[in-house]
Amino acid sequence: MPIQQISGCIGCEACVKSCPTDVIRMNRGTNKAEIRYPEDCQICHLCRLNCPVGAIKITPEKSIPVMVSWR
Amino acid sequence: MSTPSLSRRQFMGVAGGLAGAMALASLNFDAPAQINKPKISADDFKQDQREVDVLVIGGGMAGLFAAVKAHDAGARVLMVSKGRVGSSGLTPFAKGIFSYDRKKASMSIDDFVAKVSESAIQTNNPVFTRQLAEHSYDRVQELKSWGFFDSPIYHESFMRPINERRISVDERIMITHLLKEDGRVVGASGFMLDEKRIIHYLAKSVILCTGSGGFKPNGFPVCDLTHDGTIMAYKVGAKVTGKEWNDGHPGSAKNSGSSYDNWHGQVEEKPSTTEVTINHHLGVDLNYQAYTQGAPVMMGPPGDDQDRGSAVENAGPFVPEAFRHSAPPPPPQQGGLRGLFAGKGHSGPPGMGGEQVGGSSAGMAIHKSEGLVPINEQGLSTLPGLYAAGDALGSYMSGGIYTQIGSSLAGSAVQGAIAGEAAAKESLKLTGGVTVSNEQIERVSTEMLAPLKRERGYSPAWVTQVLQGVMIPNFVLYIKKERMMLGALAYVEELREHHVPMLLADDLHALRLAHETENMVITAEMKLKASLMRKESRCSHYRLDCPDIDYENWQAWINIWQDEKGQMQLEKQPFDMWPKFATA
C-alpha cells in the first residue's frame, strides 16, 4: 500500500488539493480526508509535506507489481 | 474513428504477439470487460460559461509566468489547472533552475548556444536555446522576489504574484477539449473533479502550459501528466513534434514504484540555481547497457561517468567526443543539484548510486523536445489563437538530449513569460467577443461525459496496464527495432480503435482517468510512428537496426498532425525552417 493512513486529520483539505493524482478526497460526513483511490498514488509525498499536523503515513511499496523496462 | 483494418492487425499480431503476450503475462489484472455501475449520473451536470482574454491551462512554472505576464500586458486572464497551482505536474519536483548570469557566466551566450548544439547534435532550435540564456536570470530574480527559494513547497510563492494581481484561478478542473471556430482556437472545455459541472472557457487566446506526460510510469512523479494539452491540440488540427525522443531516467531496483524514494527525498529540498555546465546525458545509454549486458545495471555516484561504459564507447548511443569523459562539473557557488546532494547525505536524483531498473519516466521525451510545433519564438502554434509554453511546447530548447541541468524549469519560466505577453497583446488587438456554436458546445459536452454513459466496456486502469505492458519494455520503447515497433503498433492501434471508444467511468475520478488513458494511447501511437519514420539514431532516439546518425536525410524534426479524415500524418521539418499555420 502506498499512502497508508491519515490519522489526526483536522479537515483542512491541504492534502486533497496538493495530491497530483487525486488519491485523497474529503469525507463530507466526518469532515476528514480519506484515502479514496490508493491505486493511483505515485508515492510522491506532496500530501504528507503539505499536511500541517503530520497526519499522513506513506510506505514505499506499491500495491501491485510495477511495470519497468527491465529487471 | 477510423475503420479497423483487421487484416493488417491480424498480420501484425503474429509479429508482435509473442512480445506483447510475454509483457502482459507479467501483469495481474481481472477480466477486462465489465458492466458499468455509475455512482453519478451524466444527465444532470450543470454547465457554466466564462469569457476572458487569455486562458492559461496549467498551473506549473510555465503557467505561472504566462498568467502573470499576460495580466501585466493588460489582458483579463484566467488560469485553470488539473491540480493545485505549484503542486501538480513536474514543477513541484524540479529543484534546480538554470540562471545565466552575464556577469559571472563562464562562457558567452554565443558559445553557450554553440555548445548546446554540439551536444544535441543539431537537434536543438538555437532560437529557443538563446532565449533561455537571455531571459533566465530575470525570471529567477522574479521568483526570488516571490519567495520561491525559501520553501520546498511552491504553492505559496506561486500564489503571491497571482493574488497580488487578482488573477482568477480555477483548480481541480480536467480540461478535455479545445474549442475552435473558423480555424481559430477560441477556448477550452473541461469538468470539475469535485462536482458535476462542465465549464466552457471562451478566450481570445489560449496558452497551453499543460506539461508533457508519460504512461503513468512507476517511480517518476509524472503520473498526473498524460500529454493532455498535446492531444487536445492534435485533435483540433495542431501539429505536434518530438515523439521519438526518450527521457532515460532510470528507477531504483528497490521500491521501483516510489517516486519519493527514487528521488531520494529531493522534493523536501528548497530549490536552488544552476550555472552553465553543458552535458549530454540521460538519453538511453543505460537502456543499451541493460539490453546488451543484462541486468542489474549499476551507476556510480554523482560526477562519475561510469554510465558511459565501454559498451557505449564502441557501440550503442553515440556520444559526441567532447562529452564522453567530462570531468565532474565544478561545484556551483550556491549549491546546484549535484552540490546539493553531495553535501547533505543524499545520493542524488534517480540514477545516482545503487541498482537500477529502466523506464521510470516511460512515455516522456526529453523536456522541451515534445509538444506543439511553434511557428515563432513566442510559442504560437500552427493554429491561430493557440500558444504553448514549457514542456507543452516542442521548442527543442535543448534538443533531443539533456544539455544543461536546471534548464527545464528555467525554460518553462522563460517561455511562459514570452507566450503570456504575446498572447495578451494579440488578444487586445481583437475587437468584439468570442462566440462558439451551440453544436460545438453540445458535441464537446457529450464526448466529455461519454465514459459515464456507457453500460459496458473497459476500465481505464486495465487499458493503461495493457498499454504499459506493450510500450514500456526496454526492447520496444528504448532499444528500437522496426519489427518490434510494428508489433507494438498493432496492439496500440487496437487499443485506440476498439478500446478507447469503450472506456468506462463510474465517477469523476474515473472520468479523468478515461480521458487521460485516451491521451496516453494516442501518444503511444505517435511515439511508435515517429520512431519508425526516423531511420537513424541520434541523441535519445536509438534504433538497433539503424544505429548511425544520418546527416544526409535526417537534419529534420518530425511533425505529426491529424488530417481531415482523422488519420495520423507525419512529415519532416528541416532543422533550419519555421513551419507555417496548419491548413488541416
Contacts between the chains, C-beta under 8 A, distances in Angstrom:
chain1	res1	chain2	res2	distance
A	2	B	257	7.4
A	2	B	258	7.5
A	17	B	83	7.7
A	17	B	84	4.5
A	17	B	87	7.1
A	17	B	171	6.8
A	17	B	172	7.2
A	18	B	83	7.8
A	18	B	84	5.5
A	18	B	87	4.4
A	18	B	155	7.1
A	19	B	83	7.5
A	20	B	83	5.1
A	20	B	87	6.9
A	20	B	88	4.4
A	20	B	89	7.1
A	20	B	92	7.7
A	20	B	221	7.1
A	20	B	223	7.2
A	20	B	224	3.9
A	21	B	223	5.3
A	21	B	224	5.0
A	22	B	83	7.9
A	22	B	172	7.9
A	22	B	193	6.1
A	22	B	224	7.8
A	22	B	509	5.5
A	22	B	512	6.6
A	36	B	509	7.3
A	37	B	509	5.6
A	39	B	461	6.9
A	40	B	223	7.1
A	40	B	509	7.9
A	40	B	513	7.6
A	42	B	218	7.9
A	42	B	220	8.0
A	42	B	221	5.6
A	42	B	222	7.9
A	42	B	223	4.1
A	42	B	224	7.7
A	42	B	259	5.1
A	43	B	257	6.3
A	43	B	258	4.0
A	43	B	259	5.3
A	43	B	260	5.3
A	43	B	261	7.3
A	44	B	92	7.9
A	44	B	93	7.1
A	44	B	221	4.3
A	44	B	259	4.6
A	44	B	260	5.8
A	44	B	267	6.6
A	45	B	259	8.0
A	45	B	260	4.4
A	45	B	265	7.9
A	45	B	267	5.9
A	45	B	268	7.8
A	46	B	87	5.9
A	46	B	92	6.1
A	46	B	153	8.0
A	46	B	267	6.9
A	49	B	152	7.0
A	49	B	153	6.1
A	49	B	267	6.8
A	49	B	268	6.6
A	50	B	87	7.3
A	50	B	153	6.4
A	50	B	155	7.7
A	58	B	260	7.4
A	60	B	255	3.9
A	60	B	257	7.7
A	60	B	258	3.9
A	60	B	260	7.1
A	60	B	261	4.8
A	61	B	255	6.2
A	61	B	257	7.2
A	61	B	258	7.6
A	62	B	218	6.7
A	62	B	255	7.9
A	62	B	257	3.4
A	62	B	258	7.5
A	64	B	28	6.8
A	65	B	26	7.3
A	65	B	27	7.5
A	65	B	28	7.2
A	66	B	218	3.7
A	66	B	219	7.4
A	66	B	256	5.3
A	66	B	257	4.3
A	67	B	23	7.9
A	67	B	26	7.4
A	67	B	27	6.9
A	67	B	217	7.7
A	67	B	218	6.7
A	67	B	359	7.4
A	67	B	362	8.0
A	67	B	465	7.6
A	67	B	468	4.3
A	67	B	469	6.2
A	67	B	472	4.9
A	68	B	218	6.8
A	68	B	219	7.6
A	68	B	251	6.4
A	68	B	256	5.3
A	68	B	357	4.2
A	68	B	358	6.0
A	68	B	359	5.2
A	68	B	360	7.5
A	68	B	472	7.0
A	69	B	287	6.6
A	69	B	290	7.5
A	69	B	357	6.9
A	69	B	358	3.1
A	69	B	359	3.2
A	69	B	362	6.7
A	69	B	472	5.7
A	69	B	473	6.1
A	69	B	474	4.1
A	69	B	477	6.9
A	69	B	478	6.3
A	70	B	287	7.9
A	70	B	290	4.7
A	70	B	291	7.6
A	70	B	295	5.2
A	70	B	297	7.8
A	70	B	357	6.2
A	70	B	358	4.9
A	70	B	359	7.7
A	70	B	473	7.8
A	70	B	474	4.8
A	71	B	253	7.3
A	71	B	295	6.1
A	71	B	357	5.4
